[in-house]
């Protein structure tokens, strides 16, 4: 099943020209046959994040992939903002991501707060801002289950 996806980069320092993680996600989704319904770079700010969710809904996206804002820094608000919206959280996504990440980068993986959940017919993933982390999550977890997850949302 091919899915309409929307990619959001949360960053106070990057723009579209310097967004390696967003490019990894868009390219990977397209290579797997999924449609990119939209892409935006927003500040790591709750209002901007909620605005990106609304933009994804308006574009008809069924999957929303955020990159950035999942660490423990003072300005990292992506996780809290999205969790407040989630109807159902998928804790297994974050658990599996951190396990896989640990194998690649060691104990620093514990500082990732990557998560996923559902919101009004969409599945939302919140990923770290590094291109390597985005590729790991996409290839190992998201792409193998994306069609299945979206189908489950309609049951």
PyMOL commands that set and color helices and strands:
alter all, ss='L'
color gray80, all
select helices_A, chain A and resi 16-18+20-31+46-58+78-85+91-111+131-153
alter helices_A, ss='H'
color red, helices_A
select strands_A, chain A and resi 4-10+35-42+63-67+88-89+115-119+122-127
alter strands_A, ss='S'
color yellow, strands_A
deselect
rebuild
show_as cartoon
